[in-house]
């Protein structure tokens, strides 16, 4: 698959192309161009550092949506072992956009749940573009309760533009299914770790996002609304999405400052798609570390801390001067 080049990455791509062309021309020729090749390589490296060290909120949203970015099942294959998928909500059917099952992460037995997008049109239709139906959230809750029954921690990987808003989802009560998950996850008597690996859109993300530790990949985003949706409401046009992204404070470092998330998982330079194995290793270390830390906490204390964590969010301070 041809790698998608984002607008702000074009200076890097042009330099890389120039470097490759020079190397191909020199192949088999007795010409010493090593100094020139080294000079262009240094320019490529410095341009990468400059571009990726100064990303705007909107540029991070574009990386989070990159077509080559690793999805849930990519991380399951690389960060987890012994994965056994479990299907169906035992009420309506199965939802392929919310795979779930039993697994191990760094030797720790757990249940793992996530939202899955597709690589092409056919797979995206099958996975409903990563937007779960009510049965997806009900399946997720069934697997969580299974974990609770057998004292297995819960790991959730979030990557959705939002829950599916179609007629069928409304008929099967999408809002109720998410609301029940929020309530039940708050009192689930096992450790929960949620990680935003790409898009974290609205209630669709929060439906598997109530956790003792909420982590984010460096270039993921987590927001009550998409930048385009926010722009359409506030500015009456989607073209103001970059301004909306900045105002929403939706990237990892901003949310860490606001104490919405508890940690940021580093990505390879340029995004997780530039080094899937490295990104997966970083995710495994972060999740396993959080689970080992939470395992030391008594259950009643864990539940109390989880409740207080979410009650602290959204505090408002008034300047009375």
C-alpha positions as CSV (number, residue, x, y, z in Angstrom):
1,X,0.0,0.0,0.0
2,X,1.4,3.4,-1.0
3,X,2.1,5.5,2.1
4,X,-0.2,8.5,2.4
5,X,1.8,11.8,2.5
6,X,0.2,14.5,4.6
7,X,0.4,18.1,3.5
8,X,2.8,19.2,6.2
9,X,5.1,16.1,5.4
10,X,5.7,17.2,1.8
11,X,9.0,18.9,2.5
12,X,10.3,15.7,4.1
13,X,8.9,13.6,1.2
14,X,10.6,15.8,-1.5
15,X,14.0,15.5,0.3
16,X,13.6,11.8,0.7
17,X,12.8,11.5,-3.0
18,X,15.8,13.5,-4.0
19,X,18.0,11.3,-1.8
20,X,16.6,8.1,-3.3
21,X,17.1,9.5,-6.9
22,X,20.7,10.4,-6.1
23,X,21.4,6.9,-4.7
24,X,19.8,5.2,-7.7
25,X,21.9,7.3,-10.2
26,X,25.1,6.5,-8.3
27,X,24.3,2.8,-8.2
28,X,27.1,1.0,-10.2
29,X,28.9,4.2,-11.1
30,X,32.5,4.9,-9.9
31,X,31.7,8.4,-8.5
32,X,32.3,9.4,-5.0
33,X,29.2,11.4,-3.9
34,X,29.2,10.3,-0.3
35,X,29.6,13.9,1.1
36,X,26.6,15.1,-1.0
37,X,24.5,12.0,0.1
38,X,25.4,12.6,3.7
39,X,24.5,16.3,3.4
40,X,21.0,15.5,2.1
41,X,20.5,12.8,4.7
42,X,21.3,15.4,7.4
43,X,18.8,17.8,5.8
44,X,16.2,15.0,5.8
45,X,16.8,14.2,9.5
46,X,16.8,17.9,10.6
47,X,13.6,18.6,8.6
48,X,11.9,15.6,10.2
49,X,12.9,16.8,13.7
50,X,11.7,20.3,13.0
51,X,8.4,19.3,11.5
52,X,7.4,16.6,14.0
53,X,8.6,18.6,17.0
54,X,6.2,21.5,16.1
55,X,3.0,19.8,15.1
56,X,-0.2,21.7,15.5
57,X,-3.3,20.1,17.1
58,X,-4.9,19.7,13.6
59,X,-1.7,18.0,12.2
60,X,-1.9,15.5,15.1
61,X,-5.5,14.8,14.2
62,X,-4.4,14.0,10.7
63,X,-1.7,11.6,12.0
64,X,-4.3,9.9,14.2
65,X,-6.4,9.3,11.1
66,X,-3.6,8.2,8.9
67,X,-4.7,5.3,6.7
68,X,-1.5,3.3,7.5
69,X,-1.7,3.8,11.3
70,X,-1.9,0.6,13.3
71,X,-5.4,-0.4,14.3
72,X,-6.6,-2.5,17.3
73,X,-5.9,-5.9,15.7
74,X,-2.4,-4.8,14.7
75,X,-1.6,-4.1,18.3
76,X,-3.2,-7.3,19.4
77,X,-0.9,-9.2,17.0
78,X,2.2,-7.3,18.2
79,X,1.6,-6.3,21.9
80,X,-0.5,-9.3,23.1
81,X,-0.2,-13.1,22.9
82,X,-2.6,-16.0,23.0
83,X,-5.5,-13.9,21.8
84,X,-8.8,-15.7,21.5
85,X,-11.7,-13.7,20.1
86,X,-15.1,-13.9,21.7
87,X,-18.1,-12.8,19.6
88,X,-21.7,-11.7,20.2
89,X,-23.6,-9.7,22.8
90,X,-26.1,-12.5,23.6
91,X,-28.9,-10.1,22.8
92,X,-28.8,-9.1,19.2
93,X,-25.6,-10.2,17.4
94,X,-21.9,-9.6,16.8
95,X,-20.4,-6.2,15.9
96,X,-17.1,-6.6,13.9
97,X,-16.2,-3.0,14.7
98,X,-15.6,-3.9,18.4
99,X,-13.5,-7.1,18.5
100,X,-12.8,-8.5,22.0
101,X,-11.5,-11.6,23.7
102,X,-9.0,-13.2,26.1
103,X,-5.3,-12.5,25.8
104,X,-2.0,-11.9,27.7
105,X,0.1,-8.8,27.7
106,X,3.7,-9.3,28.8
107,X,2.6,-12.5,30.5
108,X,-0.4,-10.9,32.3
109,X,-3.8,-12.6,31.6
110,X,-6.4,-10.1,30.7
111,X,-9.5,-9.4,28.5
112,X,-8.8,-7.0,25.7
113,X,-11.5,-4.9,23.8
114,X,-11.1,-2.4,21.1
115,X,-12.5,-0.6,18.1
116,X,-11.3,-1.7,14.7
117,X,-11.3,0.2,11.4
118,X,-10.6,-1.2,7.9
119,X,-7.7,-0.7,5.4
120,X,-9.9,-0.7,2.3
121,X,-13.5,0.0,1.3
122,X,-14.6,-3.6,1.7
123,X,-13.1,-4.0,5.2
124,X,-14.3,-0.5,6.3
125,X,-17.9,-1.5,5.4
126,X,-17.4,-4.8,7.4
127,X,-16.0,-2.9,10.3
128,X,-18.5,0.0,9.9
129,X,-15.6,2.4,9.7
130,X,-14.7,1.8,13.3
131,X,-18.1,3.2,14.6
132,X,-19.6,0.6,16.9
133,X,-23.3,-0.3,17.0
134,X,-25.2,-0.9,20.4
135,X,-24.3,-4.6,20.2
136,X,-20.6,-3.7,20.1
137,X,-20.9,-1.9,23.5
138,X,-23.0,-4.7,24.9
139,X,-20.5,-7.3,23.8
140,X,-17.7,-5.2,25.4
141,X,-19.6,-5.1,28.7
142,X,-20.2,-8.9,28.5
143,X,-16.5,-9.5,28.1
144,X,-15.7,-7.1,30.9
145,X,-18.1,-9.0,33.2
146,X,-16.4,-12.2,32.1
147,X,-13.1,-10.7,33.2
148,X,-14.6,-9.6,36.5
149,X,-15.9,-13.2,37.1
150,X,-12.5,-14.7,36.5
151,X,-10.5,-11.9,38.1
152,X,-8.9,-10.8,34.9
153,X,-8.0,-7.1,34.3
154,X,-9.6,-5.2,31.4
155,X,-7.6,-3.5,28.6
156,X,-9.5,-1.3,26.2
157,X,-7.9,0.2,23.0
158,X,-9.9,3.2,21.8
159,X,-10.0,4.2,18.1
160,X,-13.3,5.5,16.8
161,X,-14.6,8.7,15.2
162,X,-17.7,8.1,17.3
163,X,-20.5,5.5,17.9
164,X,-22.7,4.8,14.8
165,X,-25.5,7.3,14.6
166,X,-27.7,5.5,12.0
167,X,-31.4,4.5,12.3
168,X,-30.6,0.9,13.2
169,X,-28.3,2.0,16.1
170,X,-31.0,4.4,17.4
171,X,-33.6,1.7,17.2
172,X,-31.4,-0.6,19.3
173,X,-30.7,2.2,21.8
174,X,-27.1,3.3,21.2
175,X,-27.2,6.0,23.8
176,X,-28.5,3.5,26.4
177,X,-25.8,1.0,25.6
178,X,-23.1,3.5,26.1
179,X,-24.7,4.9,29.3
180,X,-24.9,1.4,30.8
181,X,-21.2,0.9,30.0
182,X,-20.3,4.1,31.8
183,X,-22.2,3.0,34.9
184,X,-21.0,-0.6,35.0
185,X,-17.3,0.2,34.2
186,X,-17.3,2.6,37.2
187,X,-18.1,-0.3,39.6
188,X,-16.3,-3.2,37.8
189,X,-14.2,-4.9,40.5
190,X,-11.0,-5.5,38.4
191,X,-8.3,-3.1,37.2
192,X,-9.1,-1.3,33.9
193,X,-6.6,0.3,31.5
194,X,-7.8,2.2,28.5
195,X,-5.5,3.5,25.7
196,X,-6.5,6.0,23.0
197,X,-4.5,4.6,20.0
198,X,-6.0,6.8,17.3
199,X,-9.2,8.7,17.2
200,X,-11.1,9.1,20.5
201,X,-14.4,10.6,19.4
202,X,-17.2,11.5,21.8
203,X,-19.3,9.0,23.6
204,X,-18.2,6.3,21.2
205,X,-14.8,6.5,22.8
206,X,-16.0,7.0,26.4
207,X,-18.1,3.8,26.1
208,X,-15.0,1.8,26.7
209,X,-13.0,4.7,28.3
210,X,-13.9,4.6,32.0
211,X,-10.7,3.2,33.5
212,X,-8.3,3.4,36.4
213,X,-5.6,4.5,34.0
214,X,-6.4,6.3,30.8
215,X,-3.4,6.5,28.5
216,X,-2.9,8.1,25.0
217,X,-0.5,7.5,22.2
218,X,1.5,10.6,21.4
219,X,-0.4,11.5,18.2
220,X,-3.8,10.3,19.1
221,X,-6.7,12.7,20.0
222,X,-9.5,12.5,22.5
223,X,-12.5,14.9,22.3
224,X,-16.1,15.4,23.0
225,X,-16.6,16.2,19.3
226,X,-14.6,16.0,16.1
227,X,-12.9,19.3,15.0
228,X,-15.1,19.3,11.9
229,X,-18.2,19.0,14.0
230,X,-17.1,21.7,16.4
231,X,-16.2,24.0,13.4
232,X,-19.7,23.4,11.8
233,X,-21.4,24.4,15.1
234,X,-19.2,27.4,16.2
235,X,-18.0,28.8,12.8
236,X,-20.8,27.4,10.6
237,X,-18.2,25.8,8.3
238,X,-15.9,22.7,8.4
239,X,-13.0,24.7,6.9
240,X,-12.3,26.0,10.4
241,X,-11.5,22.5,11.7
242,X,-7.8,23.5,12.4
243,X,-8.9,26.4,14.7
244,X,-11.5,24.1,16.4
245,X,-8.8,21.4,17.0
246,X,-6.6,24.0,18.7
247,X,-9.5,25.3,20.9
248,X,-10.6,21.8,21.9
249,X,-7.3,20.9,23.6
250,X,-7.7,17.4,22.2
251,X,-4.1,16.2,21.9
252,X,-2.2,14.1,24.5
253,X,0.0,16.6,26.1
254,X,-2.9,19.1,26.6
255,X,-5.1,16.4,28.1
256,X,-2.3,15.3,30.4
257,X,-2.1,18.9,31.8
258,X,-5.8,18.9,32.3
259,X,-5.6,15.5,34.1
260,X,-8.1,13.9,31.6
261,X,-5.5,11.3,30.8
262,X,-2.9,9.7,33.1
263,X,0.0,9.2,30.7
264,X,1.3,9.6,27.1
265,X,2.8,6.6,25.2
266,X,5.6,7.7,22.9
267,X,5.4,7.0,19.2
268,X,8.2,6.7,16.6
269,X,9.2,9.9,14.9
270,X,6.4,10.8,12.4
271,X,3.7,8.5,14.0
272,X,3.0,4.9,14.9
273,X,2.7,3.9,11.2
274,X,6.4,4.8,10.7
275,X,7.4,2.0,13.1
276,X,4.5,-0.4,14.1
277,X,6.8,-2.7,16.1
278,X,8.3,0.1,18.1
279,X,4.8,1.6,18.8
280,X,3.5,-1.8,19.8
281,X,6.4,-2.4,22.2
282,X,5.8,1.0,23.8
283,X,2.1,0.2,24.2
284,X,2.9,-3.2,25.7
285,X,5.3,-1.7,28.3
286,X,2.8,1.1,29.2
287,X,-0.2,-1.3,29.6
288,X,1.7,-4.0,31.5
289,X,3.3,-1.4,33.8
290,X,-0.1,0.1,34.6
291,X,-1.7,-3.3,35.2
292,X,1.2,-4.4,37.6
293,X,0.8,-1.1,39.5
294,X,-3.0,-1.4,39.8
295,X,-2.8,-5.1,40.9
296,X,-1.2,-3.9,44.1
297,X,-4.2,-1.7,45.0
298,X,-7.0,-3.3,47.2
299,X,-10.3,-3.5,45.4
300,X,-12.2,-1.0,47.5
301,X,-9.5,1.6,47.3
302,X,-9.3,1.0,43.5
303,X,-13.0,1.6,43.1
304,X,-12.9,4.7,45.2
305,X,-9.9,6.2,43.3
306,X,-11.7,5.4,40.0
307,X,-14.8,7.3,41.1
308,X,-12.9,10.2,42.4
309,X,-10.7,10.4,39.3
310,X,-13.8,11.1,37.1
311,X,-15.5,13.3,39.6
312,X,-12.5,15.7,39.5
313,X,-12.9,16.3,35.8
314,X,-14.5,19.5,34.6
315,X,-13.8,21.6,37.6
316,X,-14.6,25.3,37.2
317,X,-12.8,28.1,39.1
318,X,-14.2,31.6,39.1
319,X,-12.1,34.6,39.4
320,X,-13.9,36.7,42.0
321,X,-11.6,39.7,41.9
